């Protein structure tokens, strides 16, 4: 009986190996077909294949734009805010993260790219853009590898059909949560304005899963008419744009967008805090992930030093902006609630709590915002917790609930020279 079971398992293993081998062969052959053969033939991806090449570097774009303009195409490329931001280490780093979860210090570029393309295509499922001659536009597509021609689209024998959208369209990115709407979406309007466009010159503002809440609380304040919004919900939605405006948006560096967001949303800060707490602990107890499992213990400790518990969900945008603007110290786990640090005044102390295996690229966004906005930054890594599911239902350690080491909080309180209230 045992022998038969072993033989069965061996057969299953061989079948799995064959399937993987055939899939890898298919992908390699498709890449060879697209890059080496179809790129030399007068066929577009509408007929067969995927992208033929990619545009990745600034020199790639300069050469490409010049070439297309000589053929009479109305295409352009801008590079804004091309400066350096020096990332300084946290005031205190407590806990032992794995190497991939550590913050990186040193200089990063704050530059943003913005493109005007004719008849470019967008494929939602894998989130990538192709020029009208089938070149992958890397800086605005979901490409996470530095290796050239590595995107999954190069392994396609046939791309899905697209629908044609006339007029001028601006890609606004995700609208399903506060971070993407505020940090990706609103600054995109700034890039469009820098490129010389006015809101009334744009026919369509394209969002991905824009929620009613984000439209009401954020986007409606920007002046974008609701009837001009195209909200993509179906991941099988693919569009060819008559005229496409799209900028980089996956990670912002620097403070270039801060004043624009405040002005665009019509935010006005009051001179006095009018009874608002200056020491705040932002609770994620009402969230689905990155919660503090020993929060009662954390709160009991922090309240001894004058901290008050705040739930962002219970506050309007106006209340949140005033609260963060007048805060002296903010403690919170990693999450979209920390977007509000862009309303903080210089020298507001920020304590971020993270899981020690949080290796996703977005783990660094608030560390970089703190550096850009001149906020003294403290970092706590938690090595105990419980892995939870992300908003798309996938288990990931980046979204883990955590147990905070109270001794770490004590060390931070001592460093800040805060006194007990009693």
Buried (B, 14 or more C-beta within 10 A) or exposed (E): EEEEEEEEEEEEEEEEEEEEEEEEEEBEEBBEBBBEEBBEEEBBBEEBBBBBBBBBEBEBBEEBBEEBEEEEBEBBBBEBBEEEBEBEBBBBBBBEBEEEBBBEEEEBEBBBBBBBBBBBBBBBEBBBBBBBBBBBBBBBBEBEEEEEBBBEBBBBEEBEEBEEBEEBBBBBBBBBBBBBBBBBBBBBBBBBEBBEBEBEEBBBBBBBBBBEEBBEBBBEBBEBEEEBBBBBEEEEBBBBBBBBBBBBBBEBBBBBBBEBBBEBBEBEEEEEBEEBBBBBBBBBEEBEBBBBBBBEBBBEBBBBBBBBBBEBEEBEBBEBBBBBBBBBBBBBBBBBBBBBBBBBBEEBBBBBBBBBBBBBEEBBBBBBBBBBBEBBBBBBBBBBBEBBEBEEEEEBBBBBBBBBBBEBBEBBBEEBEBEEEE
